[in-house]
């Protein structure tokens, strides 16, 4: 018996409402996540073992010296800072100045990874972990800027023997222009709600690059960074492989600041595209499922299917209300200001995110630090072969 047009319309309108269910789950997850007591991790503020902060460096980030210097101002009894950079890296003058300005700190610079790997960052991390002085290590990117309480905050949960790694959210150090604000809204309204939903449904089984606190023993448990030095998404993999050993990966509602390394909408889109293409290869079903979290295109599709004022008001009204509530919860949970000044960017970001998601299916390579790579069988392959020595 053929399906009547009216029934087909109702079915399509029901499908178009699926993102609203996702938003409700995300709202519930955010309320639970950010509503947990501060001591839920079992961590102890007095737990302050010596720590090695490990930083792989490639190129000179904006405000690099201030980023590095923030780690020299930590309210923490004993730690070292270990950098790894190539011998001709443009960041070296900033590192030399750092050692001069903070003679009281243990600062070491390693020159070169000492090994060849497609993922240069991971090759450097292999050496950094091997030469770290202490068992506890905190790994973060060169664009991170830390508050004085950062090290205490991310190490405290490691007092719990069940915790294998600690990671945390990251936010822009400052919103200098509209593009920075768009990126900020994108993280708060899109990326972080997805992470919190993952926490609600299955726990955290990944880590975020701006902060990974763990131990050398936990890293050795899966073969160390050398086991993943030719693969993309090293931060995600480290969290997954530590979780696979039976340990918990703790996500803190503590935001660490990062300094934007993009200056235009095009650069921001390329950055987002790189992340989502990696996701398409690492979690293809999760990548495909993002379609059902896209409320804006589905609301517009519902209006196209049944173009009435009632449908338009209902779908767009519910979409905007749920997105505002969800994003506001994340802003509040991370104690970030100016939500109402940026709330108007939620819908533009959703439009950008949907276009980027569509474009990811046609993208064959990813770009990182000026180099292009294919992802084949979960391995990074340079688009252009490395020059002969």
C-alpha positions as CSV (number, residue, x, y, z in Angstrom):
1,X,0.0,0.0,0.0
2,X,1.6,3.3,-1.0
3,X,2.4,5.8,1.6
4,X,0.2,8.9,1.6
5,X,1.8,12.3,1.1
6,X,0.4,13.5,4.4
7,X,1.9,10.5,6.3
8,X,5.3,11.0,4.5
9,X,5.3,14.7,5.6
10,X,4.6,13.7,9.2
11,X,7.5,11.2,9.1
12,X,9.9,13.7,7.7
13,X,8.9,16.3,10.2
14,X,9.5,13.7,13.0
15,X,13.0,13.0,11.6
16,X,13.7,16.8,11.5
17,X,12.9,17.0,15.2
18,X,15.6,14.4,16.2
19,X,18.2,17.1,16.9
20,X,15.9,18.5,19.5
21,X,16.1,15.2,21.4
22,X,19.9,15.4,21.2
23,X,19.8,18.9,22.6
24,X,17.7,17.8,25.5
25,X,20.1,15.0,26.3
26,X,23.0,17.5,26.1
27,X,21.2,19.9,28.4
28,X,20.6,17.1,30.9
29,X,24.2,16.0,30.6
30,X,25.6,19.5,31.1
31,X,23.4,20.0,34.2
32,X,24.8,16.7,35.7
33,X,28.4,17.3,34.6
34,X,28.8,20.9,35.9
35,X,26.6,20.2,38.9
36,X,29.0,17.7,40.4
37,X,30.7,18.5,43.7
38,X,34.2,19.9,43.5
39,X,35.7,16.9,45.2
40,X,34.0,14.2,43.1
41,X,37.3,13.0,41.5
42,X,38.7,11.8,44.8
43,X,41.7,14.1,44.3
44,X,43.5,15.9,47.1
45,X,44.7,19.5,47.0
46,X,47.8,18.5,49.1
47,X,48.8,15.9,46.4
48,X,51.7,17.6,44.7
49,X,54.3,15.1,43.4
50,X,57.1,16.4,41.3
51,X,56.0,17.0,37.7
52,X,57.6,17.2,34.3
53,X,55.7,19.6,31.9
54,X,56.4,18.5,28.4
55,X,56.0,20.7,25.4
56,X,56.7,19.7,21.8
57,X,57.4,22.9,19.7
58,X,57.1,23.5,16.0
59,X,57.1,27.1,14.9
60,X,56.4,30.3,16.8
61,X,52.8,30.7,18.0
62,X,51.3,34.2,18.6
63,X,52.4,35.5,22.1
64,X,54.6,32.4,22.5
65,X,56.8,33.9,25.2
66,X,53.8,34.8,27.4
67,X,52.4,31.3,26.9
68,X,55.7,29.7,28.0
69,X,56.2,32.2,30.9
70,X,52.8,31.3,32.4
71,X,54.1,27.9,33.2
72,X,57.0,29.4,35.1
73,X,54.6,31.1,37.4
74,X,52.9,28.0,38.8
75,X,52.0,27.8,42.4
76,X,53.5,24.3,42.7
77,X,56.4,23.1,44.9
78,X,58.6,21.1,42.3
79,X,58.4,20.8,38.6
80,X,60.4,21.1,35.5
81,X,59.7,22.5,32.0
82,X,61.0,20.4,29.1
83,X,60.7,21.7,25.5
84,X,61.6,19.8,22.3
85,X,62.2,21.8,19.2
86,X,64.2,21.5,16.0
87,X,67.6,23.2,16.0
88,X,66.5,26.0,13.7
89,X,63.0,26.5,15.1
90,X,61.9,30.2,15.3
91,X,60.7,29.7,18.9
92,X,64.3,29.2,20.2
93,X,64.9,32.9,21.0
94,X,61.8,32.9,23.1
95,X,63.0,29.8,25.0
96,X,66.4,31.4,25.6
97,X,64.7,34.5,27.0
98,X,62.6,32.3,29.2
99,X,65.6,30.6,30.8
100,X,67.2,34.0,31.4
101,X,64.0,35.5,33.0
102,X,63.2,32.6,35.2
103,X,66.6,31.2,36.5
104,X,64.8,29.7,39.5
105,X,62.9,27.3,37.3
106,X,64.2,23.9,35.9
107,X,64.0,24.6,32.2
108,X,65.5,22.3,29.6
109,X,65.4,22.4,25.8
110,X,65.9,19.3,23.7
111,X,66.9,19.7,20.1
112,X,65.2,17.4,17.7
113,X,63.1,14.3,18.2
114,X,66.1,12.0,17.5
115,X,63.8,9.8,15.4
116,X,61.9,10.0,12.1
117,X,58.1,9.8,12.2
118,X,55.3,11.2,10.0
119,X,53.7,12.9,13.1
120,X,56.6,15.2,14.1
121,X,54.8,16.3,17.3
122,X,54.4,12.7,18.5
123,X,58.1,12.0,17.7
124,X,59.1,14.9,19.9
125,X,56.8,13.6,22.7
126,X,58.5,10.2,22.5
127,X,61.8,11.8,23.4
128,X,60.2,14.2,25.9
129,X,58.6,11.3,27.9
130,X,61.8,9.3,27.7
131,X,63.9,12.2,29.1
132,X,61.4,13.5,31.6
133,X,62.9,13.6,35.1
134,X,59.7,12.8,37.0
135,X,57.1,10.0,36.9
136,X,54.1,12.4,36.7
137,X,53.9,14.3,33.4
138,X,51.7,17.1,32.1
139,X,51.6,17.4,28.3
140,X,50.2,20.5,26.6
141,X,50.4,22.4,23.4
142,X,52.6,25.4,22.7
143,X,49.6,27.8,22.4
144,X,48.4,27.1,26.0
145,X,48.5,29.8,28.6
146,X,48.1,28.7,32.2
147,X,46.8,30.3,35.4
148,X,49.0,29.9,38.6
149,X,46.7,27.2,39.9
150,X,46.8,25.1,36.7
151,X,49.3,22.5,37.7
152,X,47.7,21.9,41.1
153,X,44.3,21.6,39.5
154,X,45.2,19.0,36.9
155,X,47.5,16.9,39.1
156,X,45.1,16.7,42.2
157,X,42.8,14.0,40.6
158,X,45.8,11.8,40.0
159,X,45.8,11.1,43.7
160,X,43.0,8.6,43.0
161,X,44.7,5.3,41.9
162,X,41.8,4.7,39.5
163,X,42.6,7.8,37.5
164,X,44.9,7.2,34.6
165,X,44.8,10.6,33.0
166,X,43.3,14.0,33.4
167,X,42.3,16.4,30.7
168,X,40.3,19.6,30.6
169,X,38.5,22.1,28.5
170,X,40.2,25.0,26.7
171,X,38.9,28.5,26.0
172,X,40.3,31.5,24.1
173,X,42.7,33.6,26.1
174,X,40.9,36.6,24.7
175,X,38.3,37.3,22.0
176,X,40.1,39.9,19.9
177,X,37.7,40.0,17.0
178,X,34.5,38.5,15.5
179,X,36.4,35.4,14.3
180,X,37.7,34.7,17.8
181,X,34.2,35.1,19.2
182,X,32.8,32.7,16.5
183,X,35.4,30.1,17.5
184,X,34.5,30.5,21.1
185,X,30.8,30.1,20.5
186,X,31.5,27.1,18.3
187,X,33.4,25.4,21.1
188,X,30.8,26.2,23.8
189,X,27.7,25.4,21.8
190,X,28.9,22.5,19.6
191,X,32.1,20.8,20.6
192,X,31.8,20.8,24.4
193,X,28.2,19.7,24.6
194,X,29.2,16.7,22.4
195,X,32.0,15.8,24.8
196,X,29.7,16.1,27.8
197,X,27.1,13.8,26.1
198,X,29.9,11.3,25.6
199,X,30.7,11.5,29.3
200,X,27.1,10.9,30.2
201,X,26.6,7.9,27.8
202,X,30.0,6.1,28.0
203,X,32.5,8.0,30.1
204,X,35.5,9.9,28.8
205,X,37.7,7.6,26.7
206,X,39.8,10.3,25.0
207,X,41.9,13.3,26.0
208,X,42.1,16.9,24.7
209,X,45.5,18.1,23.4
210,X,45.8,21.3,25.5
211,X,46.1,19.2,28.7
212,X,47.0,15.6,29.3
213,X,48.1,14.8,32.8
214,X,49.2,11.3,33.4
215,X,52.3,9.2,34.3
216,X,55.1,7.6,32.4
217,X,53.9,4.2,33.6
218,X,50.4,4.7,32.1
219,X,52.0,5.8,28.8
220,X,54.3,2.8,28.8
221,X,51.2,0.6,29.4
222,X,50.2,1.0,25.7
223,X,53.7,1.2,24.2
224,X,54.2,4.9,24.7
225,X,54.1,7.6,22.1
226,X,56.2,5.6,19.7
227,X,53.3,3.2,19.2
228,X,51.2,6.1,17.7
229,X,53.8,8.3,16.1
230,X,52.5,7.8,12.6
231,X,48.8,8.2,13.5
232,X,46.5,11.3,13.6
233,X,44.6,12.3,16.7
234,X,47.4,11.4,19.1
235,X,45.6,13.2,22.0
236,X,42.4,11.2,21.4
237,X,44.4,8.0,21.1
238,X,46.3,8.5,24.4
239,X,43.1,8.9,26.3
240,X,41.5,5.9,24.6
241,X,44.5,3.6,25.2
242,X,44.8,4.6,28.9
243,X,41.1,3.9,29.3
244,X,41.6,0.5,27.6
245,X,44.0,-0.4,30.4
246,X,41.1,-0.1,32.8
247,X,41.8,3.4,34.2
248,X,39.5,6.4,34.3
249,X,40.1,9.5,32.2
250,X,39.0,12.5,34.2
251,X,37.6,15.5,32.4
252,X,37.8,18.6,34.6
253,X,35.4,21.6,34.3
254,X,38.6,23.7,34.5
255,X,39.2,25.8,31.4
256,X,42.8,26.4,30.3
257,X,43.4,29.3,28.0
258,X,44.7,29.0,24.4
259,X,45.9,31.7,22.1
260,X,44.3,31.6,18.7
261,X,46.6,30.6,15.8
262,X,44.2,31.7,13.1
263,X,43.4,35.2,11.9
264,X,40.6,34.7,9.4
265,X,37.4,32.8,8.8
266,X,39.1,30.7,6.2
267,X,41.8,29.7,8.6
268,X,39.2,28.8,11.3
269,X,37.3,26.7,8.8
270,X,40.5,24.9,7.8
271,X,41.2,24.1,11.4
272,X,37.7,22.8,12.0
273,X,37.9,20.8,8.8
274,X,41.1,19.2,9.8
275,X,39.6,18.1,13.1
276,X,36.4,16.7,11.5
277,X,38.3,14.9,8.7
278,X,40.4,13.1,11.4
279,X,37.1,12.2,13.2
280,X,35.7,10.8,9.9
281,X,38.6,8.4,9.7
282,X,38.9,7.5,13.4
283,X,35.1,7.3,14.2
284,X,33.2,7.1,10.9
285,X,29.9,6.2,12.5
286,X,30.2,9.0,15.0
287,X,31.1,11.4,12.2
288,X,28.0,10.3,10.2
289,X,25.8,10.6,13.3
290,X,26.7,14.3,13.5
291,X,24.0,14.9,11.0
292,X,21.4,14.1,13.6
293,X,22.8,16.8,15.9
294,X,22.4,19.6,13.3
295,X,19.2,21.5,14.4
296,X,19.5,24.4,12.0
297,X,19.5,22.6,8.6
298,X,16.8,20.2,9.9
299,X,14.6,23.0,11.0
300,X,15.0,24.7,7.6
301,X,14.3,21.3,6.0
302,X,11.1,21.0,8.0
303,X,9.9,24.5,6.8
304,X,10.7,23.5,3.2
305,X,8.7,20.2,3.7
306,X,5.7,22.0,5.2
307,X,6.0,25.7,4.6
308,X,3.6,27.2,7.2
309,X,4.0,29.9,9.8
310,X,3.2,27.3,12.5
311,X,5.9,24.9,11.4
312,X,8.4,27.7,10.9
313,X,7.7,29.2,14.4
314,X,7.7,25.8,16.1
315,X,10.9,24.5,14.6
316,X,13.0,27.7,14.6
317,X,11.6,28.7,18.0
318,X,12.5,25.3,19.7
319,X,15.8,25.2,17.9
320,X,16.9,28.7,19.1
321,X,15.6,28.1,22.7
322,X,17.3,24.8,23.1
323,X,20.6,26.1,21.6
324,X,20.5,29.1,23.9
325,X,19.9,27.1,27.0
326,X,22.6,24.5,26.1
327,X,25.2,27.1,25.2
328,X,24.4,29.2,28.3
329,X,24.9,26.1,30.5
330,X,28.4,25.5,29.1
331,X,29.4,29.2,29.5
332,X,28.1,29.2,33.1
333,X,29.8,25.8,33.9
334,X,33.1,27.0,32.6
335,X,32.7,30.5,34.2
336,X,33.1,32.3,30.9
337,X,31.8,35.9,30.5
338,X,29.9,37.7,27.8
339,X,27.5,34.9,26.8
340,X,24.7,37.3,25.9
341,X,27.0,39.4,23.7
342,X,27.9,36.3,21.7
343,X,24.6,34.4,21.7
344,X,23.7,35.8,18.3
345,X,26.6,33.8,16.8
346,X,25.1,30.4,17.6
347,X,23.1,30.1,14.4
348,X,25.9,31.4,12.2
349,X,28.2,28.9,13.7
350,X,25.7,26.1,13.2
351,X,25.6,27.1,9.5
352,X,29.4,27.0,9.2
353,X,29.6,23.7,11.1
354,X,27.1,22.1,8.7
355,X,28.9,23.3,5.6
356,X,32.2,22.0,7.1
357,X,30.7,18.7,7.8
358,X,29.5,18.3,4.3
359,X,32.9,19.4,2.9
360,X,34.6,16.8,5.1
361,X,33.3,14.0,2.8
362,X,35.1,15.5,-0.1
363,X,38.4,16.2,1.7
364,X,41.1,13.7,1.0
365,X,43.9,15.2,3.1
366,X,44.5,17.3,6.3
367,X,46.8,20.2,6.9
368,X,48.9,20.7,10.0
369,X,51.6,23.3,10.5
370,X,51.9,23.9,6.8
371,X,52.2,20.3,5.7
372,X,49.5,18.1,4.0
373,X,48.8,14.5,4.9
374,X,46.5,11.7,3.7
375,X,45.0,9.4,6.3
376,X,45.2,5.8,5.0
377,X,44.3,2.8,7.2
378,X,44.6,5.1,10.2
379,X,48.1,6.2,9.4
380,X,49.3,9.7,8.3
381,X,51.0,9.7,4.9
382,X,52.6,12.9,3.6
383,X,51.0,14.2,0.4
384,X,54.5,15.4,-0.7
385,X,57.4,13.0,0.0
386,X,60.0,14.3,2.4
387,X,63.0,15.8,0.7
388,X,66.1,13.7,0.4
389,X,68.8,14.4,2.9
